[in-house]
């Protein structure tokens, strides 16, 4: 689009004050604590994604939901053939 200026702003519902507080807390954590936090956030994100698949396909057994979740982690057509 000629002559159009696109401004990209990060979307956040966190106030700058709270964001600064979160940043200070994370920076005060040890490497191990940050790793454990990242792993927990990953676990929760995976659980939410799988629940979303299950909600959209309530008739699917858990194994199919898990397989579809794993497929969703790969770019189009890039999943291993066993999935």
LINNORUR-V25523 format. One record per residue. N is the residue number from 1. RES is the residue in one small letter. PSI is psi in radians with two decimals (999 if undefined). Layout:
BEGIN
N,RES,PSI
N,RES,PSI
END
This chain:
BEGIN
1,x,1.93
2,x,2.31
3,x,0.05
4,x,2.34
5,x,2.19
6,x,2.15
7,x,2.13
8,x,2.12
9,x,2.41
10,x,2.45
11,x,2.24
12,x,2.46
13,x,0.25
14,x,2.27
15,x,2.70
16,x,-0.63
17,x,-0.82
18,x,-0.67
19,x,-0.75
20,x,-0.67
21,x,-0.78
22,x,-0.75
23,x,-0.75
24,x,-0.72
25,x,-0.82
26,x,-0.72
27,x,-0.44
28,x,-0.21
29,x,2.65
30,x,2.91
31,x,-0.70
32,x,-0.75
33,x,-0.72
34,x,-0.69
35,x,-0.79
36,x,-0.69
37,x,-0.78
38,x,-0.72
39,x,-0.71
40,x,-0.73
41,x,-0.67
42,x,-0.77
43,x,-0.79
44,x,-0.73
45,x,-0.74
46,x,-0.73
47,x,-0.72
48,x,-0.71
49,x,-0.78
50,x,-0.67
51,x,-0.64
52,x,-0.73
53,x,-0.79
54,x,-0.69
55,x,-0.65
56,x,-0.39
57,x,1.20
58,x,-0.34
59,x,-0.22
60,x,2.43
61,x,2.83
62,x,-0.65
63,x,-0.68
64,x,-0.67
65,x,-0.79
66,x,-0.75
67,x,-0.76
68,x,-0.64
69,x,-0.83
70,x,-0.70
71,x,-0.62
72,x,-0.28
73,x,-0.20
74,x,2.58
75,x,2.81
76,x,2.10
77,x,0.02
78,x,0.01
79,x,2.54
80,x,2.60
81,x,-0.41
82,x,-0.14
83,x,999
END
